[in-house]
Amino acid sequence: WNGASGQTTFELADIAEYIDSVKLNGLEEDPSVYSLSADRTQIVLDIALASVTLVTANYVVAVI
């Protein structure tokens, strides 16, 4: 995703079982600063992005 300044949520293409990792501008983030939304369709950052940021994530798709 191309994260905008102030953004905290990112829509996933699928429902996730869990998040394996999140990177901001290529640097891996500590798992304590992000979570999976209750409906498992979004990654939620605890702190809003300070500037435009490239956000990438690896996650396991849920089997429904």
N, C-alpha and C positions, 0 to 999 in steps of 0.2 A: 504494500500500500504506500501511497505518497501521503504521509501524515501531515496534517496542517497544524500550525501553532495552536495550542489549546485543546487539541483532540485527545480523547481518552479511550474511545471504543473503535473497534475495527471488525467489520462484518466478515464472517467466515463463509466460504462457498458451500460448505457442508456442515452438518451437525458433528461436533467433535466429541470424542470419548475423553481425550485429555490433550493438553498442550505439552509438547516435548521441549520447545525452546522459542524464544522471541529475541530478535536482534533489532537494534536501532542503529541505523547507519553502519551496519556490518559488525557491531559489537554486541556480543551476547549479554542479555540482561539477567539479573538475579531473579529466580522464580518468585521471590517474595514481593516483587513490584508489579506483577501482572496476575490476572486470574481469568478463568473461563466464566462467562455469564451463566446464570442459573438455567437458561434454556439451551445452553451450549452452542449458541450461534454467533457469539462475539468474544473477542479478546478484549479485556478491560485493563487499562493501565491505572495504577494507583495515583500517578502524578501526570498531569497534562503535559503534552509535548511543549517544549520551550520555543521550538522553531520548526520549520519544515523539515521532516525527517523521513527517511526511507525505513519502513517497518516491514520486517519479514518474520514469518513464523513457520514452525514445523509442528504439525499436530496429527493425531491419529483420528481418522474418520470413524464415527460410531456406526455400528451395524444395527439397523432398525428392523 
